[in-house]
Amino acid sequence: MEIPPELVAALQQQADACGLSVEAYLEAGLTRIMAGAEVLGAAKGQSAVQAFLDLVDADGLPLN
């Protein structure tokens, strides 16, 4: 999968503003997403992974 250069530039700009590398910035974001999925999953009686998949598949379109 190719990431558009404008997305890479935007991520770099956000990471720089936080004083982080792009990798650390993305990891922090994913950690926050999964923490939210854990809470949502617990409330729905699901695993965090299932809650996350339900969220990203909410539009009914394939994930790839």
Backbone as ProteinMPNN parsed JSONL, in Angstrom:
{"seq_chain_A": "MEIPPELVAALQQQADACGLSVEAYLEAGLTRIMAGAEVLGAAKGQSAVQAFLDLVDADGLPLN", "coords_chain_A": {"N_chain_A": [[0.846, -1.167, 0.0], [0.644, 2.119, -0.916], [1.457, 5.168, 0.572], [0.118, 8.328, 0.278], [2.149, 11.165, -0.53], [1.346, 13.667, 0.528], [-0.096, 12.96, 2.781], [1.882, 11.771, 4.337], [3.475, 14.034, 4.748], [1.697, 15.633, 6.231], [1.373, 14.036, 8.514], [4.004, 14.086, 9.432], [4.26, 16.785, 10.071], [2.385, 17.041, 12.169], [3.499, 15.241, 14.008], [5.978, 16.474, 14.471], [5.069, 18.802, 15.731], [4.298, 17.753, 18.122], [6.634, 16.932, 19.122], [7.55, 14.395, 18.51], [8.616, 11.37, 16.807], [7.402, 10.267, 13.604], [6.681, 7.593, 13.76], [6.381, 7.203, 16.549], [4.307, 9.011, 17.005], [2.207, 7.865, 15.5], [2.01, 5.407, 16.839], [1.198, 6.272, 19.387], [-1.296, 7.321, 18.729], [-2.638, 5.007, 17.825], [-2.607, 3.559, 20.185], [-4.339, 5.073, 21.755], [-6.693, 4.75, 20.272], [-7.124, 1.971, 20.528], [-7.436, 1.802, 23.285], [-9.855, 3.111, 23.604], [-11.42, 1.314, 22.153], [-11.287, -0.882, 23.832], [-12.792, -0.004, 26.024], [-15.286, 0.451, 24.787], [-15.759, -2.127, 23.806], [-15.932, -3.572, 26.215], [-18.25, -2.438, 27.254], [-20.077, -3.385, 25.454], [-19.862, -6.06, 25.713], [-17.916, -7.317, 24.196], [-14.768, -8.207, 22.652], [-11.877, -6.022, 22.574], [-10.755, -5.986, 20.052], [-12.87, -6.885, 18.396], [-14.701, -4.793, 18.812], [-13.223, -2.68, 17.72], [-13.048, -3.542, 15.042], [-15.752, -3.476, 14.377], [-16.175, -0.72, 14.468], [-14.45, 0.3, 12.407], [-15.543, -0.921, 10.252], [-18.006, 0.149, 9.975], [-19.154, 1.515, 7.838], [-19.659, -0.436, 6.036], [-18.001, -0.997, 3.92], [-15.252, -2.765, 2.37], [-12.267, -3.369, 4.297], [-9.812, -3.198, 3.073]], "CA_chain_A": [[0.0, 0.0, 0.0], [1.425, 3.351, -1.004], [0.897, 6.272, 1.341], [0.301, 9.569, -0.477], [3.144, 12.075, 0.06], [0.716, 14.739, 1.304], [-0.449, 12.384, 4.072], [3.148, 11.642, 5.064], [3.872, 15.39, 5.158], [0.791, 16.066, 7.301], [1.734, 13.271, 9.706], [5.286, 14.595, 9.913], [3.998, 18.087, 10.672], [1.732, 16.805, 13.457], [4.483, 14.606, 14.889], [6.938, 17.52, 14.848], [4.405, 19.699, 16.679], [4.239, 17.051, 19.414], [7.985, 16.56, 19.51], [7.667, 12.951, 18.357], [8.841, 10.836, 15.468], [6.145, 9.832, 12.989], [6.367, 6.278, 14.302], [5.878, 7.382, 17.913], [3.023, 9.699, 16.885], [1.217, 6.873, 15.065], [1.839, 4.438, 17.926], [0.387, 6.921, 20.416], [-2.669, 7.392, 18.213], [-3.22, 3.659, 17.835], [-2.811, 3.188, 21.584], [-5.571, 5.749, 22.186], [-7.816, 4.102, 19.585], [-7.372, 0.66, 21.12], [-7.964, 2.021, 24.637], [-11.277, 3.388, 23.394], [-12.059, 0.07, 21.722], [-11.418, -1.73, 25.02], [-13.931, 0.502, 26.799], [-16.486, 0.176, 24.005], [-15.953, -3.573, 23.799], [-16.407, -3.989, 27.536], [-19.639, -1.999, 27.391], [-20.907, -4.188, 24.55], [-19.596, -7.478, 25.936], [-17.076, -7.77, 23.091], [-13.337, -7.942, 22.789], [-11.448, -4.74, 22.007], [-10.538, -6.183, 18.612], [-14.178, -6.91, 17.729], [-15.248, -3.436, 18.856], [-12.469, -1.903, 16.74], [-13.476, -3.963, 13.703], [-17.107, -2.945, 14.169], [-16.056, 0.714, 14.188], [-13.847, 0.596, 11.114], [-16.384, -1.517, 9.206], [-19.341, 0.709, 10.146], [-19.706, 1.955, 6.559], [-19.957, -1.607, 5.224], [-17.038, -1.166, 2.834], [-14.109, -3.595, 2.74], [-11.204, -2.646, 4.997], [-8.609, -3.055, 2.234]], "C_chain_A": [[0.893, 1.232, 0.0], [0.704, 4.458, -0.241], [1.168, 7.559, 0.576], [1.273, 10.515, 0.234], [2.521, 13.183, 0.908], [0.266, 14.225, 2.681], [0.801, 12.225, 4.938], [3.593, 13.013, 5.588], [2.996, 15.891, 6.306], [1.099, 15.329, 8.603], [3.043, 13.781, 10.308], [5.1, 15.926, 10.621], [3.359, 17.935, 12.058], [2.704, 16.198, 14.464], [5.498, 15.625, 15.377], [6.341, 18.451, 15.902], [4.32, 19.079, 18.075], [5.618, 16.656, 19.918], [8.245, 15.065, 19.421], [8.101, 12.584, 16.951], [7.48, 10.437, 14.901], [5.726, 8.486, 13.582], [5.776, 6.386, 15.708], [4.503, 8.052, 17.905], [1.921, 8.716, 16.493], [0.952, 5.839, 16.159], [0.969, 5.017, 19.041], [-1.072, 6.995, 19.989], [-3.356, 6.036, 18.24], [-3.481, 3.184, 19.259], [-4.1, 3.813, 22.104], [-6.798, 5.111, 21.55], [-8.15, 2.77, 20.246], [-7.873, 0.779, 22.563], [-9.463, 2.31, 24.567], [-12.034, 2.142, 22.985], [-12.234, -0.886, 22.898], [-12.626, -1.308, 25.847], [-15.232, 0.181, 26.074], [-16.79, -1.313, 23.995], [-16.493, -4.077, 25.126], [-17.872, -3.623, 27.728], [-20.588, -2.848, 26.552], [-20.719, -5.694, 24.759], [-18.778, -8.103, 24.825], [-15.607, -7.59, 23.457], [-13.029, -6.568, 22.198], [-11.276, -4.861, 20.507], [-11.868, -6.179, 17.878], [-14.814, -5.527, 17.717], [-14.553, -2.544, 17.839], [-12.929, -2.255, 15.326], [-14.885, -3.473, 13.388], [-17.063, -1.463, 13.812], [-15.526, 0.98, 12.791], [-14.68, 0.042, 9.971], [-17.8, -0.936, 9.239], [-19.979, 1.147, 8.836], [-20.034, 0.798, 5.638], [-19.008, -1.848, 4.077], [-15.886, -2.053, 3.288], [-13.002, -2.748, 3.381], [-9.979, -2.436, 4.128], [-8.855, -2.19, 1.035]], "O_chain_A": [[1.793, 1.357, 0.83], [-0.502, 4.654, -0.393], [2.318, 7.857, 0.255], [1.226, 10.652, 1.457], [3.111, 13.596, 1.906], [0.253, 14.99, 3.645], [0.773, 12.513, 6.135], [4.033, 13.134, 6.731], [3.497, 16.505, 7.247], [1.086, 15.933, 9.675], [3.179, 13.893, 11.526], [5.714, 16.169, 11.659], [3.749, 18.619, 13.005], [2.728, 16.592, 15.63], [5.843, 15.645, 16.559], [7.022, 18.843, 16.85], [4.274, 19.789, 19.079], [5.754, 16.111, 21.014], [9.065, 14.527, 20.165], [7.974, 13.379, 16.02], [6.515, 10.288, 15.651], [4.549, 8.27, 13.87], [4.781, 5.731, 16.016], [3.635, 7.702, 18.705], [0.837, 8.726, 17.075], [-0.192, 5.443, 16.381], [0.102, 4.326, 19.576], [-1.976, 6.76, 20.791], [-4.519, 5.929, 18.631], [-4.463, 2.486, 19.514], [-4.867, 3.161, 22.813], [-7.826, 4.947, 22.207], [-9.318, 2.472, 20.496], [-8.655, -0.059, 23.012], [-10.238, 1.808, 25.38], [-13.166, 1.932, 23.42], [-13.22, -1.62, 22.956], [-13.392, -2.15, 26.314], [-16.179, -0.309, 26.689], [-17.942, -1.718, 24.158], [-17.401, -4.908, 25.161], [-18.645, -4.397, 28.294], [-21.758, -3.01, 26.898], [-21.339, -6.503, 24.07], [-18.925, -9.291, 24.538], [-15.26, -6.919, 24.429], [-13.814, -6.022, 21.423], [-11.614, -3.937, 19.767], [-11.989, -5.533, 16.836], [-15.405, -5.129, 16.713], [-15.202, -1.742, 17.168], [-13.17, -1.367, 14.508], [-15.173, -3.096, 12.252], [-17.821, -1.002, 12.958], [-16.088, 1.797, 12.063], [-14.539, 0.49, 8.834], [-18.701, -1.476, 8.597], [-21.204, 1.155, 8.718], [-20.62, 1.001, 4.575], [-19.182, -2.808, 3.326], [-15.574, -2.089, 4.478], [-12.827, -1.575, 3.052], [-9.17, -1.558, 4.428], [-7.947, -1.973, 0.233]]}, "name": "protein", "num_of_chains": 1, "seq": "MEIPPELVAALQQQADACGLSVEAYLEAGLTRIMAGAEVLGAAKGQSAVQAFLDLVDADGLPLN"}
